[in-house]
Amino acid sequence: MSIWSRSWIVGLLLLVGCGDGPPPAPQNVLLISIDTCRADHLSLYGYARETTPTLERLAADGVVFDQAFVQVTDTTPSHASLFTSRYPFVHGAANGVALRDEFVTLAELLRQSGLQTAAFVSGYTMTAADSGLDQGFETYDDELTGLGGPTARIPNERSAEQTAERALAWLERHADEPFFLFVHFFDPHALYQPPEPYDRMFETAAGPPFPIPANRIPPYARISGENDARVYISRYDGEIRYVDDQIARLVEALESRGVLDDTLLVVTADHGESLTEHGIFFAHGWRLFEPSIHVPLLLRYPAALPRGRRVAGIAQSIDVMPTLLELLGIDGPAEMDGVSLLPLIHGRAPMLNPFALSKTTKALTYLNLEIERDQHDHYAIRTPEWKYLHGEDGLTFQLFDLVSDPGETLDVAAAEPARIRELRQLLRHVLETHQVDPSPFLQPLGDDDRRRLEERLRSLGYIQ
């Protein structure tokens, strides 16, 4: 029995004998994913700039997880983990490698339970043909209209406003029947180009200029003629505020139809973004420091969840699906790597998750592209006090004391051999009990398809 299976059983036992009758199940579910959204740039998480007033209002009637982490730092596999409650090395999806049909998704279960299912996504790595994430959705709207960064020659994204408009039109037709609506906003992903007035909303910045050598800024993220990091960061913050205002439109639509409190509302992200930390400028897919894996997680359903609660225990993307299923009273698949967070929310299991596990993923390796062949994947074991980074080559590793060094600036691996052995053994156990080789399921690509995929991934920064 795996460590997660044991945790799942413990969670169920904690719920038995509570004494109170079960709360009413939500009629609807609205799941919102904000691409490339690190938690510490949200005013919801104490950031000085008012980037998320809408989320703060929602949090007053909901639950916020202060320590929520993703399983992988690329968009397709992270959403695949969110939708299946499986580790990325189990489901095998990657940017450019679609989720296989054999995995049961949240949308499939909710559709089978009678909910209308619809998704509105905003980025290339979420399109149905390239991600396989449309499984279970009756409507999957992935029409892209914008070019994205300066190296893109084909549509890679659409704006939050455009995506919200499509979702609102769908709600107009379906808000009177039980639904599962998934909305994905891409905007905080580079190139940071929020519309007016968001492009200048946070322009005033304290402190001296922070110049960056031009060759350190990825081509897909470069703002013409600009090398001051403060400008990039202020526009990133503007993107988040822009998305927050579009979320407000969805919330207002639910409220105006009288179904907001009948709707389980969840807001999270697929990964974060490095904004100069560790010498990484405006990128996320290849290292596992806190800016890239620590994301927001907010749940609102006042009929069954506390109001205004902050939860300190560790939560993961793979925990979202079992949590939603339990609230809905729907049985999940036999194999899920995540656990329901309800015991943690209600204070019955303060250490429900002893650790979070994250990894990088290289679709390029799977696709045999002659780029980054020498790079290997990295894993992270994140406990409340420690972060262990482990290179897949087995030769590179780091350890950070997050209590005394939250910025992960001092590698203490040499001084903590016992801690290294403990966390390495934990990582080995998880991999040995879950590892699945995805290579037999990967379809070979012709030259034209490979060139198209390479161009797409390069324009989004996954090839540099």
Helices and strands as residue ranges (DSSP letters): H 3-15, E 28-34, G 39-41, G 43-45, H 53-59, E 63-69, H 75-84, H 88-91, H 106-112, E 116-120, G 124-126, H 128-131, E 139-141, H 160-174, E 179-185, G 214-216, G 219-221, H 229-256, G 260-262, E 263-269, E 274-275, G 277-279, E 281-283, H 290-293, E 294-295, E 297-300, E 309-316, G 317-319, H 320-328, H 342-345, E 356-359, H 363-366, E 378-382, E 386-391, E 397-401, G 413-415, H 417-434, G 439-441, H 447-459
